[in-house]
Amino acid sequence: MPDRPPVSERPPTRRRERSRSRWGSARARLEALNRTVLAAAIFAVLSVLFVAPALIPGHTLASTDYLYSQLPWSAQAPPGYTAPSNTELYDPAFQFVPWLQHTRAELPGGDLLWNPYMAAGRPFLANMQSGIFSPFNLLSYLLPFWWSLGLVAALKLFLAGFGTYLFARRLGQFFGAAMLAGAVFAFGLYVVVHLLSPIGGVYALIPLLLVATDEVVRRPGPWPALALAPMVALSITSGHPESTFHAVGLALAYAAFRILTQGSGASSPLRAGAWFAGAGVAGGALAAVTLVPFTELLAHSADFGNREGVDIELPTSWLIAIALPEYFGTPTDATGGSVELGAAGLFIARALYAGALPLMLGLVALAPALRRSGGGVGAVGDRRFLGAVMAVCLALAFGMPGLFDAVGAVPVLGQTNNTRLIVVYLLALALLAGFGLDDLRDAIGPGLRRTAVAVAVVLVAVPVVYVLVTLPPPGTVLKGARLALGLVDPSPENDVIRSRALFWWVLFGLAALVLVAARARGQVAAGAFTVLAVALVCADLFRAGAGFNPAVSTDTATLPSTPAIRYLQEQRPARFVAFDRGLAPNHAMRYGLYDARNYDFPIVKRYDVLWRRYVFPLPYQPGAPQWVLTVTPSALRVLGMLGVRDIMVPPDEQAYADRIGISRADLGLGDLSAAYDAADGRIYRNPEALPRAFVVHAQVVVGGADEALRAVGAPSGPDLRRVAVTERPLDGLPRGDAPPPSPARIVSYGPQRVEIVTRARRPGLAILSDVEYPGWKATVDGREAPIERVDYLLRGVPVGAGASRVVLTYEPASVRVAAWLSGLSGLGLVGAAGGLLFVRRRRER
């Protein structure tokens, strides 16, 4: 037998080749894991640093200090308080913080389906924005409340940044480029300005939704689908339906693009599309507990009708904010930027800034994609897709003729606030900036060198020229620079505010230009260039956005109870309203008060129509039902029908009348008597107020909803104390003569259960001044009874003569069906995952 050759000279066996392949693959996976962990750690640190002031003990990331500028809290403002820390963060102060506090308080008892404290009652879970099942709100349920708000904001930033990093890596970007893309999206202004609202939660999940979508399309099968379905569900439950619609729409567009441009070696388009669609349906089913009640509320709402024909778009003049975010001032200035904000609207709506360097890198990345023909696959195709997404989003946000009109004609899309597509523009730009950094990191040819320098020079120069042409000369520019550096007190002058914005653009724009030019000339190594680029972007965006969500002390954030609030508490269960934004809507629930106003969407249709007809008769405005500016005889009658006994107004009525541009007499308060008068408000008694519950013994039958609306609002209409206005004859309730009402007493009034005891002189109809809505059931002395819609929108229950016990409970079938659907979907997904694991282990054996 011949001697065997040494081991080193033997040809590799198949087993040895497999072993080496596995070792190499394991080593590559370990290196990738290490980079991923490092990226996660960096984004965690950056996110915490961004909100660090709110994580200091005794501080919070809440904007409720805004309410010290409103009655009744303005009379008890903390020492040194002059103005809100940010005048535009009223939605978190008015809606999201009180909803979160209410959910946290009611969660143990589960009374979260109905909100009795607003708008004569309305669904709570179904509004979606309450975010009861939001993964972000979970932290606020479990942790100290005020401290949790800063932590939730940091979590949103982390997921936005880290998710973008993961998606950029899937697109083939190297580590540093993906880090830059993540920083641009997470700390770009449009994400930052929405941190305190549910919108920010949806935005934070968009990149992860795209990661899961990409995996399903590239490798269609059960495991990727099991990852996508929960991401769809989390996007839905995070709390903002419009933003979820945009996020899922982006995922659908990306899936279609990826399926159509994959090479011949990829799986069939039909298979990839089927797995994507199946995962989307499973995710929707998993979130059914939120989605189904919302769909029911939307079907009974006025929102689609109100938005019909209303164009929501941004003025083209705001495009300057892409480079100069502070061109019109900011709400956190000591002056509030008030001079420009009056004309330029909300900073939130024009927060288009993504940094100077990302703009340059994004255009650098687009240059080769625009030049090359054919392809459509790989980096070139990805860049074209992202460029198209940017263009379409900006066109829709700014109302580009043709495209805007075409989209507006599409059902649902036409009623959606498409200005919020700015966040999709921001994500596309962030990813393009990563590709641009990739290009400049690699070997740089003459063409790329010229392109990069030209783009950088033009981008820096255009805003400079634009501002200088519109400004009086040099002294103003110098004042703006001194203002930016804090060397002078804030100025309300427009030109100085614009000059300050120009200063910051020139500073970071020139820094970006120098860095790009140095790399293009080969004067900076690739590694150093990457580190400096990420650092510059973080510095730029931190400066622009870190102060937009100011931290306030928890003592300031915690609003006190005032004497006016305690007076209203003594009047319960009677409802109240307030002029302007006094005792901000949705805060009634914090004090157990019943406010007839509403600041919660979608709005129940009949309530909305009634309010706009008689209480706030102005054209469509998104927040109109929260307002009471004046009262008229019809308004007093309608408010009285809703059980409104008290009307809070500012103590200085003349100053208030002057502010809204009418005479004091036009406020409609002349014939009312004041029941409370102090520094925290004046409260008038409504002489038209009806009891919250009573029994009538006659009806006035009208021809339909329109006639019922006229009857309840006309001062000369039927006496609503004695008769019920019905839209069809009710059995056992006579017409004609209207005998005096019989008394009824509310024994208990909970969110989802109301108990009333009546003492009727004869058979009649017990009326409760709450909105009639599907899901409410009634029993009279333990026997089921119908709930009739009376007086256009209220609930009526037939009762017999003598004493009766009426119990109304909210048990919506939509919630039961949704809970079963979510539960079965969750069990199905868990079972599928378990089955796949079992099969995998059997195969490995």
PEFENKA-V808628 format. One line per field, one symbol per residue. ss: DSSP state (~ for helix, > for strand, _ for the rest). psi: psi as a letter, one per 30 degrees, with the letter a starting at -180 (. if undefined). burial: # if it has 9 or more other C-alpha atoms within 8 Angstrom, else .. A space follows every 50 residues. Layout:
ss=???
psi=???
burial=???
This chain:
ss=______~~~____~~~~~~~~~~~~~~~~~~~~~~~~~~~~~~~~~~~~~ _~~~~___>>___~~~~~~___~~~~_____________~~~~~~~~~~~ ~~~~~~_______>>__>___>>_~~~_________~~~~~~__~~~~~~ ~~~~~~~~~~~~~~~~~~~~____~~~~~~~~~~~~~_~~~~_____~~~ ~~~~~~~~~~~~~~~~~~___~~~~~~~~~~~~~~~~___~~~~~~~~~~ ~~~~~~~~~~~_______~~~~~~~~~~~~~~~~~~_~~~~~~~~~~~~_ >_~~~~~________~~~~~~~_______________~~~~~~~___~~~ _____~~~~~~~~~~~~~~~~______~~~~~~~~~~~~~~~~~~~~___ __~~~~~~____~~~__~~~~~~~~~~~~~~~~~~~~~~~~____~~~~~ ~~~~~~~~~~~~~~~~~~~~____~~~~~~~~~~_________~~~~~~~ ~~~~~~~~~~~~~~~~~~~~_____~~~~~~~~~~~~~~~~~~~~_____ _>>~~~~_____~~~~~~~~____>>>>_________~~~~___>_____ ___>~~~~~~~~~~_________~~~______~~~~~~~~~__>>>>>>_ __~~~~~~~~___~~~~_____>>>>>>__>>>>>_______>>>>__>> >___~~~~~~~~~__________>>>________>______>>>>>>>>_ __>>>>>>>>___>>>>>>>>____>>>>>__>>>__>>>___>>>>>>_ _>>>>>>>>>__~~~~~~~~~~~~~~~~~~~~~~~~~~~~~~~~_
psi=klkklleffkkkleeeeeeeeeeeeeeeeeeeeeeeeeeeeeeeeeeeee geeffkkgllilgffeffglkgfffhklkfkelkfjffhfeeeedeeeee eeeeefeefgigfkjffkhgklkeeffeffhegkfefeefeflkeeefee eeeeeeeeeeeeeeeeeeefggkleeeeeeeeeeeegkeeeefgeglfee eeeffeeeeeeeeeeeeeikaeeeefeeeeeeeeeeffgjeeeeeeeeee eeeeeeeeefgklffllkeeeeeeeeeeeeeeeeeegefeeeeeeeeefg lgeeeefkgjjjlkkffffffeeifgegllfglefggeeefefgakeefg ifkgleeeeeeeeeefeeefeklacgkaeeeeeeeeeeeeeeeeeeeghk kdeeeeeffkkeefgkjgfffeeeeeeeeeeeeeeeeeefeakjleeeee eeeeeeeeeeeeeeeeeeefklaeeeeeeeeeeeggfllkkgkeeeeeee eeeeeeefeeeeeeeeeeeefgfkleeeeeeeeeeeeeeeeeeefegfik klkfeefjklkleeeeeeeffkgklllklbgkikkffeffggljkflkik llkkeeeeeeefefeiillkkegeffkjelkleeeeeeeeeggjekjklk eieeeeeeeghlleeffgfeglkkfkjafglkjkkjfgkllfklklgllj klgaeeeeeeeffkfgaljffflkjlglkkkgjllckjlklllkkjekjl egkkkkklikflkajkkkhlkkkkfklkkjhfkkllkkklheglkkkkll lakljkkkkjikeeeeeeeeeeeeeeeeeeeeeeeeeeeeeeef.
burial=................#.................#...##..##..##.# ##.##...##################.......################# ####.##...##############################.....##### ###################...#..######################### ####################...##################.##.###.# #..######.##....#...###.##.#####################.. ###...#.....##...#.##############.#######.....#### ###################......##..########.###.######## ..##..##....###..########################..#...##. ###.###.##..##..##.......#########.......#.####### ######.###.##.######...#.#..######.###.###.###.### ####.##....#.######..#.######.##########..#######. .###########.###.......#####.##..################# #.#..###...###..###..#.#.##..#######.###.######### ###...###.####...#.#.######.....#.#..#..######.... ##########..##########..######....#.#.############ ############.##..##.###.##..#...#............
